[in-house]
Amino acid sequence: MSYGFHLSTAGAITGMRRLDTVANNLANSTTVGFKADMLALTARKPENLEHAGLHADTNASLDALGGGSLFHPSAIDLRQGSLRETKNPLDIAIHGDGFLMLETPKSKGARGAKPSNDVLLTRAGSLTRDPNGRLVTTATGAPLLDTNGKTITLDPTDANVRIDGNGRVFQGEDEVARLALVVPQNLDNLHKEGRDAMRLVGGKFKPAPDTTEIRAGALEESTVDAVATLAELVRVSRGIEFSTRLMQFQDQMTSRLVDTFGRFG
């Protein structure tokens, strides 16, 4: 394969991966509590330099061209999103570090398999009550957990529900439960689960710091800047187009080379 064709193909593949990430971010620019994905790229060394001079007959000029680019696994932008007031008593926003805990569905694994310790977390605070009176997320219907790891059940006939800054859930004057508010011990173990939840692999967490508070009647917006992301989408699309043109150019050059020297065969 032509080295130029190889580099052009690598650029197109990297661009498509970037396009997927940027497009997903843009699609969730209005999703409550969404955290943007970030894709890190690094320059790749030529194969000969990666393997410390494996090929003695290498061309120094080709080595100077580089080996394309590599992308790392997506990281999550965990910055605080802006807060939008809704005045809905069942809308809450976390101000500071921390996540709400969700009930983790019981997986039906293979017989004899050890149960998973993973837990589900979210910062999407748009809440409602399901037909059984449980406090759940509006988007997915996942039940929230209290500090004892139990689901929170409210009286469906009493609409007077409020949540204070410490996460205590009141119905009338009675405290029903307190929302579990936690932070992962290792942020590297957080992985996206759907649009607004994250899976904490291993389930190791600690209580959120005292400075974290719950803002009732508000929601945390997505961390995606729609305008900047749209501009990035255009840049990435143009980069892919440029890479595909280079691939076509390299293919045409190879065809001409074969046609020209084939006449002397």
C-alpha positions as CSV (number, residue, x, y, z in Angstrom):
1,M,0.0,0.0,0.0
2,S,1.2,3.6,-0.8
3,Y,2.4,5.3,2.4
4,G,0.5,8.4,1.4
5,F,-2.7,6.4,1.0
6,H,-2.1,4.9,4.4
7,L,-1.8,8.3,6.0
8,S,-4.8,9.6,4.2
9,T,-6.9,6.6,5.3
10,A,-5.8,7.1,8.9
11,G,-6.8,10.7,8.7
12,A,-10.3,9.8,7.4
13,I,-10.8,7.1,10.1
14,T,-9.7,9.5,12.8
15,G,-12.0,12.1,11.4
16,M,-15.0,9.8,11.4
17,R,-14.4,8.9,15.0
18,R,-14.3,12.6,15.9
19,L,-17.4,13.2,13.8
20,D,-19.3,10.5,15.8
21,T,-18.3,12.1,19.1
22,V,-19.1,15.7,18.1
23,A,-22.4,14.7,16.5
24,N,-23.5,12.8,19.7
25,N,-22.5,15.9,21.8
26,L,-24.5,18.2,19.5
27,A,-27.6,15.8,19.7
28,N,-27.5,16.1,23.5
29,S,-26.9,19.8,23.8
30,T,-30.4,20.2,25.4
31,T,-30.3,16.9,27.4
32,V,-30.6,17.6,31.2
33,G,-27.5,16.7,33.1
34,F,-25.6,15.5,30.0
35,K,-21.8,15.6,30.2
36,A,-20.0,16.0,26.9
37,D,-17.6,13.4,25.5
38,M,-14.0,14.6,24.8
39,L,-11.7,12.8,22.3
40,A,-8.0,13.2,22.7
41,L,-5.7,12.7,19.7
42,T,-1.9,12.1,19.6
43,A,0.5,12.0,16.8
44,R,1.7,8.5,16.0
45,K,5.3,7.7,15.2
46,P,6.2,5.8,12.1
47,E,6.4,2.0,12.6
48,N,10.2,2.0,12.4
49,L,10.5,4.6,15.2
50,E,7.8,2.9,17.3
51,H,9.9,-0.2,17.3
52,A,13.3,1.5,17.9
53,G,14.8,1.0,14.4
54,L,13.2,-2.4,13.6
55,H,13.9,-1.9,9.9
56,A,17.5,-1.1,9.0
57,D,16.7,-0.2,5.4
58,T,14.0,2.4,6.2
59,N,13.7,5.6,4.3
60,A,14.5,8.6,6.6
61,S,12.3,10.9,4.5
62,L,9.3,8.6,5.1
63,D,10.0,8.5,8.9
64,A,10.0,12.3,8.9
65,L,6.4,12.2,7.6
66,G,5.0,10.7,10.8
67,G,2.7,7.8,11.2
68,G,-0.7,9.5,11.3
69,S,-2.7,10.0,14.5
70,L,-4.1,7.9,17.3
71,F,-7.2,8.5,19.4
72,H,-7.5,7.6,23.1
73,P,-10.7,6.4,24.7
74,S,-13.3,9.2,25.2
75,A,-13.1,11.2,28.4
76,I,-16.1,12.8,30.1
77,D,-16.4,16.5,30.7
78,L,-17.5,16.6,34.3
79,R,-17.6,20.4,34.6
80,Q,-20.6,22.0,36.4
81,G,-23.3,22.8,33.9
82,S,-25.3,26.0,34.1
83,L,-28.5,25.9,36.2
84,R,-31.9,26.7,34.7
85,E,-34.8,27.6,37.0
86,T,-38.0,25.7,36.5
87,K,-39.9,26.2,39.7
88,N,-41.0,22.6,39.6
89,P,-40.7,21.1,43.1
90,L,-39.6,17.8,41.6
91,D,-36.8,19.3,39.5
92,I,-33.4,19.4,41.3
93,A,-30.0,20.4,40.3
94,I,-26.7,19.5,42.0
95,H,-24.4,22.4,42.6
96,G,-20.9,21.1,43.2
97,D,-19.4,17.7,43.1
98,G,-21.7,14.7,43.4
99,F,-24.1,12.4,41.7
100,L,-27.6,11.0,42.5
101,M,-27.7,7.2,42.8
102,L,-30.1,5.1,40.7
103,E,-31.4,1.6,41.3
104,T,-29.2,-0.8,39.2
105,P,-31.2,-3.4,37.3
106,K,-30.4,-6.9,38.3
107,S,-28.6,-8.6,35.4
108,K,-29.3,-12.1,34.4
109,G,-25.7,-13.4,34.0
110,A,-24.5,-16.9,33.5
111,R,-25.1,-19.4,36.3
112,G,-22.5,-19.2,38.9
113,A,-21.3,-15.7,37.8
114,K,-20.6,-13.3,40.6
115,P,-23.0,-10.4,40.9
116,S,-21.8,-7.0,39.7
117,N,-20.9,-4.3,42.2
118,D,-21.4,-1.6,39.6
119,V,-23.8,1.3,40.5
120,L,-25.6,3.8,38.3
121,L,-25.2,7.5,38.8
122,T,-26.7,10.6,37.3
123,R,-26.9,14.3,37.5
124,A,-30.2,14.5,35.6
125,G,-32.5,15.9,38.2
126,S,-35.8,16.0,36.3
127,L,-37.9,13.8,38.6
128,T,-41.4,12.5,38.8
129,R,-43.4,9.7,40.5
130,D,-44.2,6.4,38.8
131,P,-47.6,4.6,39.2
132,N,-46.3,3.0,42.4
133,G,-45.4,6.3,44.0
134,R,-41.6,5.8,43.6
135,L,-39.4,8.8,42.9
136,V,-37.9,8.2,39.5
137,T,-36.2,10.1,36.7
138,T,-38.5,11.6,34.1
139,A,-36.4,10.5,31.1
140,T,-35.9,6.8,31.9
141,G,-38.1,6.0,34.8
142,A,-35.1,4.8,36.9
143,P,-35.8,4.9,40.6
144,L,-33.6,7.0,42.8
145,L,-32.0,5.6,46.0
146,D,-31.8,7.1,49.4
147,T,-28.9,7.0,51.8
148,N,-29.8,3.5,52.9
149,G,-29.7,2.2,49.3
150,K,-33.5,1.9,49.1
151,T,-36.0,3.3,46.6
152,I,-38.0,6.3,47.7
153,T,-41.8,5.7,47.8
154,L,-44.2,8.7,48.2
155,D,-47.9,8.8,48.9
156,P,-49.5,9.1,45.4
157,T,-52.5,11.0,46.9
158,D,-50.4,13.8,48.4
159,A,-48.9,16.2,45.9
160,N,-47.2,18.3,48.5
161,V,-43.6,17.2,47.9
162,R,-40.5,19.2,48.4
163,I,-36.7,18.5,48.5
164,D,-34.4,20.7,50.5
165,G,-30.8,21.7,49.9
166,N,-29.5,18.7,51.8
167,G,-31.4,16.3,49.7
168,R,-34.1,15.5,52.3
169,V,-37.4,14.6,50.7
170,F,-40.5,15.9,52.5
171,Q,-44.2,15.1,52.0
172,G,-46.1,17.6,53.9
173,E,-44.2,18.1,57.1
174,D,-42.9,14.6,57.3
175,E,-39.4,13.7,56.1
176,V,-39.7,10.6,53.9
177,A,-36.1,10.0,52.9
178,R,-32.8,11.6,52.1
179,L,-31.4,11.3,48.6
180,A,-28.1,9.5,48.3
181,L,-25.5,12.0,47.0
182,V,-22.1,10.5,46.3
183,V,-18.8,11.0,44.4
184,P,-16.8,8.1,42.8
185,Q,-13.5,7.3,44.5
186,N,-11.9,7.0,41.0
187,L,-13.4,9.0,38.2
188,D,-11.6,6.8,35.7
189,N,-14.2,4.1,36.5
190,L,-17.1,6.2,35.2
191,H,-18.6,5.1,31.9
192,K,-21.6,6.5,30.0
193,E,-24.8,4.5,30.3
194,G,-27.4,5.9,28.0
195,R,-27.9,9.6,27.6
196,D,-28.0,10.8,31.2
197,A,-26.6,8.1,33.4
198,M,-23.1,6.8,34.2
199,R,-22.0,3.4,35.3
200,L,-19.4,3.3,38.2
201,V,-17.5,0.1,37.6
202,G,-16.7,-1.6,40.9
203,G,-19.2,0.6,42.8
204,K,-16.7,2.4,45.1
205,F,-17.9,5.8,46.1
206,K,-17.9,8.1,49.1
207,P,-20.4,10.8,50.3
208,A,-20.4,14.0,48.5
209,P,-18.5,16.9,50.1
210,D,-20.4,19.2,52.5
211,T,-20.1,22.1,50.0
212,T,-22.3,20.2,47.5
213,E,-26.0,21.3,47.7
214,I,-29.3,20.5,46.0
215,R,-31.1,23.4,44.2
216,A,-34.8,22.6,44.1
217,G,-36.9,24.0,41.3
218,A,-33.9,24.0,38.9
219,L,-32.2,21.7,36.4
220,E,-28.5,21.4,35.4
221,E,-28.1,22.0,31.7
222,S,-25.8,20.0,29.3
223,T,-22.2,21.0,29.3
224,V,-22.3,21.1,25.5
225,D,-21.9,24.5,23.9
226,A,-24.2,24.1,20.9
227,V,-22.7,26.9,18.8
228,A,-19.1,25.9,19.3
229,T,-19.9,22.2,18.7
230,L,-21.7,23.0,15.5
231,A,-18.7,24.9,14.3
232,E,-16.5,21.9,15.2
233,L,-18.8,19.6,13.3
234,V,-18.2,21.6,10.2
235,R,-14.5,21.6,10.6
236,V,-14.4,17.8,11.2
237,S,-16.6,17.2,8.1
238,R,-14.3,19.3,6.0
239,G,-11.3,17.4,7.3
240,I,-12.8,14.1,6.4
241,E,-13.6,15.4,2.9
242,F,-10.0,16.5,2.5
243,S,-8.7,13.1,3.6
244,T,-10.9,11.3,1.2
245,R,-9.7,13.5,-1.7
246,L,-6.2,12.7,-0.8
247,M,-7.1,9.0,-0.9
248,Q,-8.5,9.4,-4.3
249,F,-5.4,11.3,-5.4
250,Q,-3.1,8.6,-4.1
251,D,-5.2,5.9,-5.9
252,Q,-5.0,7.9,-9.1
253,M,-1.3,8.2,-8.8
254,T,-0.9,4.5,-8.3
255,S,-3.1,3.7,-11.3
256,R,-1.0,6.0,-13.5
257,L,2.2,4.4,-12.2
258,V,0.9,0.9,-13.1
259,D,-0.3,2.0,-16.5
260,T,3.0,3.8,-17.3
261,F,5.4,1.1,-16.2
262,G,3.2,-1.7,-17.3
263,R,3.9,-0.9,-20.9
264,F,7.5,-1.9,-20.4
265,G,6.6,-5.2,-18.9
